[in-house]
């Protein structure tokens, strides 16, 4: 995780954060993780295989290991170095990874 990639900060609703009249820059890894985990494959037309579609796992019992494997696969394909991923449930996923 040597280099830090920056992006514009988004709030919980996906709106750009503006502070003191300027856009706020943050480490982009968390935003990219959120986008990849929530996206369906095909959402990003230029990269159609990107996306975990986490909501598909809601009705699948015992799918946390499959979900974890899918997240690892997708984040590594994005170029992130994974330190750890803990899937407690679909709404509580702890990811320690970055570029």
BASE-859238 format. One record per residue (C-alpha): residue number from 1; residue in three letters; x, y, z. Coordinates in nm, 4 decimals. Layout:
<pts>
+------+------+----------+----------+----------+
: resi : resn :       xx :       yy :       zz :
+------+------+----------+----------+----------+
:  NUM :  ALA :        X :        Y :        Z :
...
+------+------+----------+----------+----------+
</pts>
This chain:
<pts>
+------+------+----------+----------+----------+
: resi : resn :       xx :       yy :       zz :
+------+------+----------+----------+----------+
:    1 :  UNK :   0.0000 :   0.0000 :   0.0000 :
:    2 :  UNK :   0.2727 :   0.2407 :  -0.0977 :
:    3 :  UNK :   0.0890 :   0.4949 :  -0.3102 :
:    4 :  UNK :  -0.2233 :   0.6813 :  -0.2071 :
:    5 :  UNK :  -0.4814 :   0.7481 :  -0.4766 :
:    6 :  UNK :  -0.7074 :   1.0466 :  -0.4127 :
:    7 :  UNK :  -1.0654 :   1.1092 :  -0.5155 :
:    8 :  UNK :  -1.3388 :   1.3554 :  -0.4290 :
:    9 :  UNK :  -1.5103 :   1.2688 :  -0.0998 :
:   10 :  UNK :  -1.8733 :   1.1603 :  -0.1153 :
:   11 :  UNK :  -2.1264 :   1.1646 :   0.1663 :
:   12 :  UNK :  -2.3546 :   0.8717 :   0.2563 :
:   13 :  UNK :  -2.5920 :   0.9702 :  -0.0258 :
:   14 :  UNK :  -2.3160 :   0.9794 :  -0.2870 :
:   15 :  UNK :  -2.3096 :   1.3599 :  -0.3049 :
:   16 :  UNK :  -1.9786 :   1.5455 :  -0.3300 :
:   17 :  UNK :  -1.8582 :   1.6974 :  -0.0038 :
:   18 :  UNK :  -1.7730 :   2.0674 :  -0.0171 :
:   19 :  UNK :  -1.5920 :   2.2291 :   0.2751 :
:   20 :  UNK :  -1.4926 :   2.5983 :   0.2880 :
:   21 :  UNK :  -1.5967 :   2.6354 :  -0.0751 :
:   22 :  UNK :  -1.3714 :   2.3559 :  -0.2050 :
:   23 :  UNK :  -1.4182 :   1.9923 :  -0.2927 :
:   24 :  UNK :  -1.2650 :   1.7616 :  -0.0311 :
:   25 :  UNK :  -1.0023 :   1.5069 :  -0.1425 :
:   26 :  UNK :  -0.9698 :   1.1735 :   0.0399 :
:   27 :  UNK :  -0.7946 :   0.8399 :  -0.0028 :
:   28 :  UNK :  -1.0081 :   0.6762 :  -0.2717 :
:   29 :  UNK :  -0.9691 :   0.3126 :  -0.1632 :
:   30 :  UNK :  -1.2790 :   0.3103 :   0.0633 :
:   31 :  UNK :  -1.4994 :   0.4693 :  -0.2029 :
:   32 :  UNK :  -1.3751 :   0.2250 :  -0.4659 :
:   33 :  UNK :  -1.4400 :  -0.0675 :  -0.2297 :
:   34 :  UNK :  -1.7959 :   0.0511 :  -0.1686 :
:   35 :  UNK :  -1.8626 :   0.0961 :  -0.5401 :
:   36 :  UNK :  -1.7201 :  -0.2447 :  -0.6334 :
:   37 :  UNK :  -1.9066 :  -0.4299 :  -0.3575 :
:   38 :  UNK :  -2.2422 :  -0.2691 :  -0.4394 :
:   39 :  UNK :  -2.2123 :  -0.2805 :  -0.8212 :
:   40 :  UNK :  -2.3500 :  -0.5563 :  -1.0412 :
:   41 :  UNK :  -2.1220 :  -0.7058 :  -1.3044 :
:   42 :  UNK :  -2.1935 :  -0.4909 :  -1.6093 :
:   43 :  UNK :  -2.2550 :  -0.1693 :  -1.4151 :
:   44 :  UNK :  -1.9254 :  -0.0242 :  -1.5363 :
:   45 :  UNK :  -1.9556 :  -0.0633 :  -1.9136 :
:   46 :  UNK :  -1.5828 :  -0.0183 :  -1.9735 :
:   47 :  UNK :  -1.5109 :  -0.2978 :  -1.7197 :
:   48 :  UNK :  -1.8122 :  -0.5342 :  -1.7420 :
:   49 :  UNK :  -1.6731 :  -0.8011 :  -1.5078 :
:   50 :  UNK :  -1.6345 :  -0.5604 :  -1.2134 :
:   51 :  UNK :  -1.8906 :  -0.5942 :  -0.9354 :
:   52 :  UNK :  -1.9774 :  -0.8131 :  -0.6377 :
:   53 :  UNK :  -2.3536 :  -0.7328 :  -0.6173 :
:   54 :  UNK :  -2.3592 :  -0.7812 :  -0.2397 :
:   55 :  UNK :  -2.7391 :  -0.7670 :  -0.2212 :
:   56 :  UNK :  -2.7577 :  -1.0968 :  -0.4132 :
:   57 :  UNK :  -2.6200 :  -1.2672 :  -0.1030 :
:   58 :  UNK :  -2.9022 :  -1.1516 :   0.1278 :
:   59 :  UNK :  -3.1191 :  -1.4606 :   0.0890 :
:   60 :  UNK :  -2.8348 :  -1.7125 :   0.0707 :
:   61 :  UNK :  -2.7695 :  -1.8813 :   0.4045 :
:   62 :  UNK :  -2.4049 :  -1.9507 :   0.4815 :
:   63 :  UNK :  -2.2799 :  -1.7400 :   0.1934 :
:   64 :  UNK :  -2.0310 :  -1.5286 :   0.3916 :
:   65 :  UNK :  -1.7304 :  -1.7302 :   0.2703 :
:   66 :  UNK :  -1.8452 :  -1.7066 :  -0.0919 :
:   67 :  UNK :  -1.9032 :  -1.3333 :  -0.0474 :
:   68 :  UNK :  -1.5574 :  -1.2892 :   0.1070 :
:   69 :  UNK :  -1.3970 :  -1.4780 :  -0.1837 :
:   70 :  UNK :  -1.5813 :  -1.2615 :  -0.4367 :
:   71 :  UNK :  -1.4767 :  -0.9404 :  -0.2590 :
:   72 :  UNK :  -1.1121 :  -1.0541 :  -0.2501 :
:   73 :  UNK :  -1.1231 :  -1.1444 :  -0.6201 :
:   74 :  UNK :  -1.2716 :  -0.8092 :  -0.7197 :
:   75 :  UNK :  -1.0500 :  -0.5885 :  -0.5013 :
:   76 :  UNK :  -0.7335 :  -0.7664 :  -0.6143 :
:   77 :  UNK :  -0.8426 :  -0.7222 :  -0.9769 :
:   78 :  UNK :  -0.8766 :  -0.3501 :  -0.8969 :
:   79 :  UNK :  -0.5124 :  -0.3484 :  -0.7855 :
:   80 :  UNK :  -0.5721 :  -0.3280 :  -0.4120 :
:   81 :  UNK :  -0.3488 :  -0.5046 :  -0.1618 :
:   82 :  UNK :  -0.5637 :  -0.6850 :   0.0950 :
:   83 :  UNK :  -0.4532 :  -0.6986 :   0.4557 :
:   84 :  UNK :  -0.7732 :  -0.8555 :   0.5906 :
:   85 :  UNK :  -1.1448 :  -0.8948 :   0.5231 :
:   86 :  UNK :  -1.3951 :  -0.9982 :   0.7888 :
:   87 :  UNK :  -1.7566 :  -1.0604 :   0.6855 :
:   88 :  UNK :  -1.9665 :  -1.0511 :   1.0017 :
:   89 :  UNK :  -2.2887 :  -1.0141 :   0.8013 :
:   90 :  UNK :  -2.3972 :  -0.8368 :   0.4836 :
:   91 :  UNK :  -2.4201 :  -0.5058 :   0.6644 :
:   92 :  UNK :  -2.0965 :  -0.5373 :   0.8592 :
:   93 :  UNK :  -1.7937 :  -0.6065 :   0.6384 :
:   94 :  UNK :  -1.4545 :  -0.4936 :   0.7676 :
:   95 :  UNK :  -1.2028 :  -0.4384 :   0.4887 :
:   96 :  UNK :  -0.8415 :  -0.3431 :   0.5426 :
:   97 :  UNK :  -0.7011 :  -0.2895 :   0.1952 :
:   98 :  UNK :  -0.5675 :  -0.0156 :  -0.0244 :
:   99 :  UNK :  -0.3532 :   0.0696 :  -0.3244 :
+------+------+----------+----------+----------+
</pts>
